Amino acid sequence: MKRWSLLLALVLVASMVLAACGPTEAPTEEATVTTAPTEKATEAPVTEEFDCMGAEGSTVSMIGVWSGDEEAKFKGILEPFLSACNVTLNYEGTRDQAVLAT
C-alpha cells in the first residue's frame, strides 16, 4: 500500500512539473474598437392630433426627484402634450424623502 501511495505521489509531482514547464501562450494582438459614425436623428413633424381627454387648459402640479439636466429632459418629454393641450406644468424638484412620501 505504501508503494502505491509513493508511486501516485511521484506521478502527481511529475505531472505538475511538466505542466509548469509547458510552453506559454503566445501574446495575442489586442482588438481595436472602432465605432461607426452615426447619423443624428431628426425629428419628424407631428401630424397626429393629441387626445387631451378633457385636460385642455388645465394646470398639472408635480413633485419629483429630478433637477438640472434630468428635469429639462423630463419637461422635454412632456412638452408635445403640454403644447398641444395648452396644459401648464408646475414642477417642483426635491430630494427630500419626507416631502416625496406625502
N, C-alpha and C positions, 0 to 999 in steps of 0.2 A: 504494500500500500504506500509505503514511504517512497518507493522508487517511482510510482506513478505520479505522485504529487510533485516530486522533484522534476520529472520529465515535463509535466504540464507547466510548471513554473518557468522552466528553461524555454519552452516553446512560446509562452506568452511574452517573456522578456525579449526573445529574438524577434518576434513579430513587431513589438513596439520599436525596437532599434531599427529594423528595416523600414517601418513606416515613417520614422523620423528622418531617415536618410534618403527618402524618396525625392524625386525631382519636384522642384517648386513650380507652381503655375506661372506661366509667362504673363507679365503685366499686359493688360488689355488697354486699348486706347479708349479714353472716356468719350462717350457720345456727346456731341454738341447739340444743344437745344436751339432750334431756330423757330421763330414764330412767324406765321404767315401774316401778311398785312391784312388788316380787317377794315372793312368799309364802315363808315359811320352811318348808323341807321337814321333814316329820315322819317319824319312823322307825316303820315298821310292825313289829309284833311278829314275831319269827322263829318260824315254825311248823314249819320243816323240821328234821329231825334231821341232825346232822353225822356224817359218816363219818370217824371218828378213825383208821381203818386201823391199829388196834393201838397207838396212841400214848397211850391213856388213862393218866393218872397219871405221864407222863414229864416229864423236865426237858430243856429246849432251851437251849443256850448259844449266844449270837450276839455278834458284834462288828461294829460298823458306824460310819459317819461321822456319824450323826445325834445331835444333842443338843438340849436345850431343847424348844422347841415342836415341832420336827421329830420328836424322839424320842417325845414324847407322842402325836403324831398316828399315828406308826408303831405304837406299842403299842395305840392305839385301834382300828386296823385289825385287829390280831391278837386283840383281846380276845374277840370272839364264839367263836373257835376255842379259845382258852385256857380260857375258862369252860366251854364245852360238853364239852370233852375232859379237863378237870381237868389241864391241862398247865401247868407252871411255866416261865416265861421268865427266863433270866439274860442280860440285855442289857448290853453294855459299849460305851459310845460313845467313840470316839477319832478324832483327825485325824492320827495318826502313820502315815505311809505304810508305814514298815517293819513296824509291827505288822499293818497291814491286808494286807500282801503275804504274810504267813505263814499 
